[in-house]
Structure formats: structure tokens, C-alpha cells
């Protein structure tokens, strides 16, 4: 470290603020390695520098070098600016202007460069000092009528959990009324529903707004409640038939993420329910698919027969076979017995549901197993791993042990673990409480949202008995085992 440089490079980022004031990061903004992120709705991000604090140093740098890393990757050099030639920022501040090539998670650090060419910190010691999540995309909101109410799905990587708003109005009114707008009222979820007690013959116009943490706001199309005759709602129910996984996924409880269905087979069904129909019923269902942001394609006109006096929900399943893995959008249009139906979906119409077809198991590998002297109850076994998949479940990793490497059923070490070191790696320490357990095998499993499972068994048997046996000599005896010493004869005495 240079003489007089008694502060870290973080001093260069003292009094950090964004170019334009934004709400301070909050604990619930998620785990970001100890650095709470600034969510920012523009591609240009301003990083102010405290020039006054740097000028007060006994030995001050001549230049400042900005480093940036995208998606927790390696740091790269950005602009290098003289201390007296920093970018002008809003509010009379000076610092760096960073232009992000795309939305994403970015980390920043500043390096001091001195007149003799030395730097602090060195390139291999650069560590994140500021984190920004650049998000210029508003949430996508899908809304559909459901009886005398609506259900919706708001999709965004950085959705504000307090930012979902439901509004309604009479068709003849121009002013919207917000539902549950008091601070004490419970907030709506990204995947939620709501219903009204409707007077006979009355209807409502309804819309849903959603805001992300960067302040972008998305709004759904307006729907009429109750729905128009023949209105369909397409929401696949466990289309892949995969096993449930605690916390969400196929067949499980709703995920904390916005509603997207994941299937682990190319063949699956799209289930839909007709909310209202005329006296002629429904004679066909038209299934449309959207592939890779292309145009809507008619899959098939499926002949069906539904009548208003049929008992139970007016639900049907439409089969679909995907060509390959990927994301598919679906739209269902019912056709009345009289041949009436809505127009085919247009290019800009949002899908009723998105289905991610994922038939590949996640990659998972145990990278290390270390046995350490015990804690209060027993020895500690520290397991590290890698687990990666485009569609990993929340808390996707399970660690297990078994006395038999080929056992069909393994014992739990800990289920539902996060990748807690990086996005693809994690670590867990297990205190082994069973005093009789001194060797065993260790296995890691990872599950994705389509219920595909990958697994890996550590190549060596784990030995947790670190103690070396000890013994003491009680006495030394001669003659046959167990025989007492023979008394000497008088002649043998001295």
C-alpha cells in the first residue's frame, strides 16, 4: 500500500449515490454477497467519487481506474480518468458514467493509479464495492376473467413484492378505483386472484398494474368481468406429470417467482376452462402456439362438446407435442355451437400461459468433502458442490448419506439448500451426531422446475473417526498365560 494511503479504494466511492435519487436498498432486496444492490431503470449508471476525500490523502493518485463485472463474472477494466477529468454527474458531482450493454447484475470497483505507475489495490485484489441491477424492462402482466373475478400473472426478474395493484371501474366511468390501497391492507401477489359480488346484469372493467424494484411499471390489458360469452382461460395444471418438489414446481405449491409452467416431456396437455358460453355451447377449441417470439400458429382445431347444463367445470385438455426444449406460449379460443368465436391472436397478443419444456437433468457435482474436529455433538463434515441449470428450483440441492453406495434410499443430511457461495456453487457443514456412524458415502442431488433430477456421489468413502487409539502398559508377566510366578527353592536363595 502506498505511504499515506491509509484508506481502501472504497474511499473513492464515498458518499455513493445514484445520478438521480432512488429509494435506498432494503434487506428484502435479496442476498447480494453483502452489497445491497441499487436497482436502476436506465442503461447509463453514474458512480460519484468523493474528490475532496482523495485530495486530503498524503499521497494521492493521479488517475482512477474503473473496473466492472457482469453477472458475477471476472472484472474488466473500464474507463481510466485523471483525477481532475472525471465525468460530470447530476447534482454537481463527479465520477464515472458507465453504459451497460444490456440489462443485468453489475459490480464495480475503483483502483488508484499513482504517478510512478503503481496501483492500489493490485489487479488480482479487486473486489466489488458497488452493485447495480440494471433493469429497463417493465413487468409483463397477464390478466384473465375468472367467474365474477380475475386471475393474473405478473412476470419480472426484479418484481417489487409490494408493487402489484388491482384496479376496476364501471364501463361507463373514466376513473379507476384501486382495491386494497390502504397501507394496512394485505398486498396482492404476482400470481393471485380476486372476485366481486356482482349485481345481476352488471359488469366491471378490470386491470392489473405491476412495478419492479427499478421503478418500471407494466399494465395488463383491460378485461370485462364477468367474461364475455365463450371467454377461455388457459392454465395448464401439472402438464408434465412430474413429481412435486417442496416449495413449488410441477404439482407443488406456487413458486415465489411469477407463474410459468415447466414440463419435463415433449408431450403434454394444455388444460383450459370455459367460463361462459351461450345456449349453443362449445363445439371446438382452437389451440395456438407461439415459438421463439415468432408469429402465432394454429396447432389444431379440436372438436369438443360442452353445453351450459353440463355438470361440473367446463374444462378440457388439449394435447401438444413440442419439437424440442424451449419456451412456448399458448392461446385458446373456443368456438360456439353456432360457429361463433373470437379473432385469432395477433402478433402482439400476449400468451395466456408460457410453458418451458425442459427434459435435461441439472448438472450437479460434489467438489470437496472435508472432515474437521467435532463441534458440540460430533465431527464436522464440510461439503462443497457445483449445481447449474437454466431452470433450477429455489433451494435446489439436497445432501444425503448412506452406508451403501448403491442404496436405493439415502438418509438426509440437509434438504433444500441454496447455491450460497456463487450462483452455481454452495457449501454446507454437517455436525454428525450419531456416535456409531464413523464412515459413509455422500451424495448430492439437484432438482429443476420441471422435476428433472441430477445426482453425484463423492468418489471416496468419508471417514469421520479422527481419533488415534491410545493404550497403557499395566504390568509385565512371564510364564504361561495366567500362571502365577514360581517360588524359588531355598538352595536358590543368595
N, C-alpha and C positions, 0 to 999 in steps of 0.2 A: 504494500500500500504506500502511496506517495506520502512524504512528510507533510504534516498538516492536514491530510485528508482523513479526518477522524470520523467522518460520516460515510455511510454507504452510498452507493449510486442512487438509492431511493430518495436521497435528498433532492436529486434533480426533478423528482416528481412530487415535491412537497406541495401542499395545498391543492391536491388534484381536484379538478372539476371538469365537467364536460364543457364543450364550446357553448352550448345552451343548457341552462339548468334543467336537470331531470330529477325525478324522485330518487332518494338515496336507496342503495341496495338493501334488501331486507334478508333476515336469516332464512326465510322460507324460499328465497330465490334458488336454493339448491346447493349441493356440495360442489364447490369450485376450488378445491385444494387450498382453502384458507383465504382465497381472494374473492370477495364478493363482486360479481360482475356488474358492469354498467350496461344496461340494455339501451341500444341506440338505433333509431329508425332511419338513419342515413348512412350511405357508404363512406362518407368523409367523417373521420373521428378526430377530434382535437385533444392533444395531450399537453396541458400547460406545464411550464417549467418555472421554478422559483429562481429567477436570475439573481435576485437580491441575496438569497441564501448562498448561492455558489460564489458570488463575488466576495462574500465575507470570509471565505476559506483562506487559510495561509498560503496554500498552493492551489491555484485554481486552474482548471483545464482551459485549453484554447478552443476546443470543439466538443460537441456532444454527438454521439453515435446512437441512433435509434435501432433497436432490434425488435423483430416481431415474429410470432409463430402462429400458424393457423391450425386449428383443430388439435392442439396439444402436441404438435409436431416439433421438428427441430427449429431453433431460432435462426432467422436470416437477417442480414444487415439491411436496414432501410436507409433513409437519408442521413448524411453526416453534415452537421451545420456548425458554423462558427458561433461562439457564444453570443456575439453581437449581431448575428444574422439569423436568428430563429424566426420561424413563421409567425405572422401576426394572427392572433386569435381574437374572438369576440371578447368584449369587456376589457380591452386594453392589455390582455395577457399575451405572452409569447411562449412558443413551444414548438411542437411538431404537428403537422397535419398529415394524417395517414389516410390514404384512399384504398379502401378494401376492394379487392377484385370481385368478391361475392359475399353473400350473407354467410355468417358463421361465427365461431368462437375464436377470438384472437387474444393473444397475450403480448405484453410489451415490456421492454426493459431499456434503460439508458446507460450508456457507458461513457465515462470521462476519457477524453483524449488529451494528453499533455504535449507541451512544446517539443520535448525530446522524443516523441513518438510512443512513449509508454502509455498504457491504458489501465483503467481500473473500473470494474473488475476485469480479469482476463476473459478471453472469449469462451473458454471452457468452464467459466464460473457464472455465466449469465443465467439469471433466474427471473421468473416472472414477477413484475412489480405492479402491473395493472392488467386487468382483464376486461374485455368488452365483448358483448354479444351483439353483432350487427344483424339487425332483423328489419328488412324493409318491406316484408310481405304481410299484408293484413290477414287475419284469420279467415278461414273458409267455413261458412255456416250453411248447413243443410237443414231444412225445415219441412215437415210433412204433417198434414192433419191426421188426427187420431181420435175418432168419435167426436165428442164435444171439446176436444182439446188438441194439443200438438205434441210432437216429439221432435227433438233436434240433436244435431251433432255439430260441435264446433271444433275445428281442426287447426292446430298451430303448434309449432315446436316450443314456443315460449308463451303459451296461453296464460293470461292472468287469471288465477283461480277466483278472483273477485270481479272479473270483468264480463260475465255473461248476463245480459239484460233481456228480459222478455217484455214486449210492448203489444198493445192491442188498441183497436179503435172501432167505432161503428162505421160501416161502409160509407155513410153519408158525412162523416166527420173528417176534418183535416188534421186534428190534433191527436197525437199518440199518448196513451196512458201507460206508465211504467208499472209493472207488477213487482211487488216486494221491493220498493225503492227506499224503505226506511233502513237506517244503519243496523237496527236490531233484527230486521227480518233475515231469515236464512237465505243464503245465496244459492243461485242455480249452478248446476254442474255443467261441464262441457257436453256430457251425454245425459239428457234429462227430458222430462215431460211435464205437462201442466194441463188441467182441464177446468172448464167453467160449467156452472149450472145455467144452461141456456134457456131463455123463454121460448115457448113454441113459436116457430116461424122467424126467429131472429138469427142473425149471423154476425160474426166478428171478422175483421181483418187482423192478422197477427204477423209479427216479425220478431226475429231474434238478432241482437247485436252482440258481438264478442270483441274484446280488446286483449291485445297481448302486452307483455311487460315493457315493450319498447314504445307503447302508445299507439300502435296501428289498430285500426278498428275495421272489422268486417261486418256486413249485414246480410241477412238471408233475403231471399225473395219473399214477397208477401203472399200468405195463403189465407184462404177463406175457411172459417170454422162455423158449423160443420162443413165437411168437404163437399165439393160438387159431386153429383152422381157419377159413379164409375171411377172415382179417385182411388189410386192404389198406393200402398206403402211397401217398399221393398226392403226388408231387413232380414238377411239370412240368419237362421238360428242353427248354430253349430254345424255349418255345412260340411266341414271336413271330417266330423265324427271323431276327432282326436280326443285323447284323454284330457280331463280337466287338470289345471295346474293352479295351486293356491295363489290368489292374487289376480287372476284374470285369465284371458285366453279362451281357446275353444272350449265351450261348455262350462267355463268357470265364471267367477264374479267379474263384473266390468272392470276393465283396466283403468288406471288413473289417466291414461292417455285418451285422446279423442277416439270415437268409435270407428274402427276399421276391423273388418273380419279377416282372419288368417286361416287358411286351409292347407293341409299337408298332402293333398292329392290333386291330380289334374281334373278328376271328375268330381263335381259337387252339385248341390242344388241351391237355387235361389228361391227362398220362401217369400211369399207376399200375401197380403191380406187386403181384400176389397172392403173399404169402409162403408161405401154406399153404392146402391145400384137401383136402377129403375125397375119397373114391373116386368120387363123382358129378361131381367137377369144378365148374366155374363156368359158369352158363348166362346170367347177366346182370350188369350193373354199373349201380347206381343212382347217378347224379350229382346232388348237391345244391349249391345256391349260396346264399351269404349276401350281401345287398346293403345297404350303408349301415347296418349294425348292426340290420337288421330281423330277421325270422324266416327260418329255413331254408326254401328252396323246392326241390321236386324239379324238376330240369331235364328229365330223361328217364331211362327205364329202357332201357338199351342192351343188346340181345341180343348175347351173345358165346358163344364155345365154347372153354373151356380144360379140359384133362384132366391129371391128375397125371403121365402118362407122356409128355406133350408135351416135346420137346427145347427147350432154351434157357430164358431167363427168361419167366415167365408175365406178360407186360406187354401193356398195351393203351393206346390213345389215345382219349379221349373228346372230341369236338368241342364247342365252346361259342362262342356269339356274344353279345358284350356289347352292351348298348343304347347305352352312352355311356362316356366316360372315367370312371375312378374305381377304387376298391379293391373287389375281390371275394374272398370266402372260399369254399373248395371242400371238399367231403367226399364220399368214395366208399365205397359199401357193396356188396360183391359178394354175389351170390345163388347158392347151390349148385345143382347139377343136381337135387337133391331138393327145391328150393324153400325152403331154409333161409337166413336172413340175419339180421344184427344189426338192432336197432331203429334207426329213423330218428334223425338227430341232433336233440338237444333245443336249445332256445333258447340255453342257456348253454354248449353244447359248442363247444370251440374248433375253428376250421377246420384241416384237415390242411395247407393251404397258402394263402397270400394272394397274389393276383395284382393288380398295379397296371397298369391299362390306360392308356397314355399315348401318344397319337398326335400330340401337338403338339411341334414343334421348340423347343429352348431359345431365349430371347432373348439375342442377343449383339451388341455394338456397340463398335467402337474409338472411344474418346472423345478420344484425343490421340496424336500422334506427334511427338517432339522429337528433333532431331539435335544432338549435342554434340561438341565436340572430342574427338579419339580417346583411347583408352586405350593399352595397350602394343601391341596388334595392329591397331587401326583405330578409326574413329569409332564413337561410341556412339549407338544408336537406342533411345530410351525409349518404350515403347508402354503406354498405359493403356486399360482396357476395362471394360465392364459385361457381366455374364453372369448370367442368372437363370432358374431353372426349379424347380418343386417337387421334381423328381427328378434334379437334377444328379448326374453321376458324381463320384466323388472325382477331383480333378485334372482338371477337365472341359475346360480351354481349351487350344487349340493355336494358335500363331502361325506364319505361313508367309510366304514372299516369292516373287515371280515377276517376270520381265521383261515378261510379257504379262498384262494384266489379265484376259483371258478364257481363260487357260490351263486345261487340264483337270487338269494335275498341278502342284502347287506344291512349293517347297522348304522344308524345316523351318528355322524359326528356333528354336523350342523347343516340344516337345510336352508334354502332361500338366502343365499349370500350374494352381495353385490361385488362387481369388479371395483374394489375400493382403493387400488393403487393408481391405475390409469383406466381408460375406457375399456381396455382389453385384458387387464391383469388385476389380480387380487391376492390377498393374504389373510390367513386365519390361524390363530393359536388355540390349540385344544389342550386343556388340562385333563389328563387321563385319570379318572377317579377309581377305576377298578384295579385293586391291588393284585389280582390274579392275572391281569392282562399284561403280558410283557413282550409279545410280538404279534404283528398283524399286518395285513395288506391295507392300502389306502386307495380309494377310488374317487374320482371327480366326475360329476355329471352336469351337463348344461342343457337347458331346455329353451326353445324359441317359442314365439307366439302361436305358431302353427302346431305345437306339441311335438315337433321333432326333437329327439334327444341324442346328444353325443356324449361319449364317456371315455375315460382314460384311467388305467390302473398304473400306479407307480411301480417301476420295474423291480425294486428291491423290497424285501420284507422289512418292515420298520421294527427296530429293536428299541424298547424304551427302558430296559433294565440296564442302567448305567453303573450300578454299584459293583465293586470288586469284593468278592467274598474274603473274609478275614478269619484267622484261627489263632489259638494259643496252645502251647505245649503244657499239659498238666503235669506229667512225670514220665520217667523212662523206666521200663521194667524189662528184665531178662527172663530166660527160660521159656518153657511152653506157655502159650497164651493162657492167662488166667491162673497159672501155678504160683504159689507163694514162694518167696526166697527160701532156699535150703539152709538149715542151721549148720554152722561149722562144728567139726569134731574137736574135742579138747586138744588132741595132738596137733591140730592145725592152728591152734591159737599161738600167738607170739609168746 
